[in-house]
Amino acid sequence: MLLDSVNIFLPQDFVPDYSLIEVIPSNFNNCSFHAKNGITSYSGYLDNMYWAVRKSGLFISGSLSKYLIGNNYTNLCQEMCLYAIESLSHRFGVSLMMAKLTQVDFGLSFECDYEPIRYFKYLGTSTEKAVPSMALH
């Protein structure tokens, strides 16, 4: 089973020393400003990782494997996942080690005799989240 993608949320409350919405966008030249219903935010991409920052905190989403290695089909060990988080922390200029891991998607490769779509009805779907959010540390 392969770690496919993650959603990470760093609440502003976890970084009381400065405002994420003021600091994070200054680290990137290619971010977009958004204002809707009185809520301002910035968003952009760091390589393949989507990010958005608002008054409430920093949200990051994407494949750690693709970010670190360049593809999303290479399995990452625990040390490599932590290295990816440390690299993201460095590039965002804020430690993500206390961030909440709000979603983890796993992938599984099957060797098929037929087109993959023929197997989908047998694999089923899930509407439940397996694990509630947890801290990365």
Helices and strands as residue ranges (DSSP letters): E 2-11, G 12-14, H 20-23, G 24-27, E 32-36, E 39-46, E 49-54, E 57-62, H 64-68, H 78-92, E 100-107, G 116-118, H 120-123, E 134-135
